[in-house]
Amino acid sequence: MLQVFHATFIAAILTDICTVASYQGGSMTTLRFDTIEDTASHESMFPIIVASTIGSAIEWLDFFYYSFLAVTVFPAVFFPGLNPYAGVIAAFTTNFVGFVARPLGSIFFGRFGDRVGRKPTLATTLLLIGIATMLIGVLPGYATLGLLAPLLLALLRFLQGVGVGGEWGGSVLLTMEFGNPARRGFLTSWPQAGALVGLGLSVTSLLLFKNLYPGEAFQSIGWRMPFLLSTMLLLVGLYIRLRIPETTAFLHLQQQRQSHKVMGQTWRRYWREILLSALVRSGEQAPFYIFTTFMLSYGVEILHWEASLLYRGLILAALLACITIPIYGALSDRIGRRRLTMYGTLLMGACAIPYFLLFNTGNPVLIVLAIALSLGGCHACLYGPQAALIAERFPTRFRYTGATLGYQLASIIAGGPAPIIATYLLSRAQPHNPTYPVWVLIAIYLMIMALSSLLAACYLKDYTGQDAVEDLM
């Protein structure tokens, strides 16, 4: 059975790679199950995938880098005088501002993307997050500006969140609306993989500049360098995104010259799909930020592991996830996205306690293994098919708004609060108490989040092998 399962994985990914390659150099045709329509673009799929993936990687690099500094640098620079737990919670709370902003960004840029177009929206979100990131890099600390420093930090983080909130939908819709519906899971998994590329790059830049600016030099100037250097990546990403065409689905909609109130109609017609989309992400969002930002604080401050060990584990995990996310996306085209998501939630819940058992051993190999498998295995199983699972249940004229809002609402109910909740639980008990270890409470929290995703998935219709929801005329 295991050999058959592996053979299915390999066949799925090879078939989808061949599908992408077949778009090279010719006119692109979108194959539907009920009709065959020539698209308005003669661009190949490969540049579309590259544009959506690279743009996603650049934006998430900046967003994740801030999250790591919320653990290691920002408590001392922007919240001095607080005890260690209070400083970390304050930094995570400022970090949470970015998560609150993401649904707001999805509302604003979703409306913009559904009315003006996917292409200009993607360029605007990239520009917004790039400018906010650069300003964080030059922001003076508490010692210079006093209380104004953390307030400005929160404002810039808010702007970062607004940009990220609008970026995801555009990246996903580029690949979805250009691509073959039979490969929807695989194609839309590449922007998802781009987020893990951003994660790996953010950790790599953190390690690099820690070595270039050792000790106090990193606290004063070293942490600022990646924020400033990201401007160059911004220009590269902007150049790539400005060269891609508008999606054929949106151009066709634009020709109809339909006028509608996007946000109001989207919520009125699809509120159930939006809420279920947010809930189905809970079992992925909360664990992701536990596995990344919180576990750095837990590993360094409580278990006294070397930070470099944890960073290397995250880099390995990001590399593994960049492979497994497209594989899971391709697999969802075979067995169904709803079914694969349900399997993923069960896997996430089952692995919560073993993850902490491995992480707490102190064995470097087991620690790195726990980090790598948590992201490259459990998380990727949910994250790979997630973009198509959410986006395909909204029609073209409401897709940017509906899919983005459903996706980003999870940042408020799961992703943002997760490190804060875990840190609070950590502050209330001793981690090595044999009768009441605090990590058990955090593992139970992860299982509850996975259960909420499982229940939400039970009520979602599966559009695998079908056309996405279309406008009712």
Beta strands, then each sheet from edge to edge (+ up, - down):
strand 1: 29-31
strand 2: 36-38
sheet 1: 1+ 2-
end
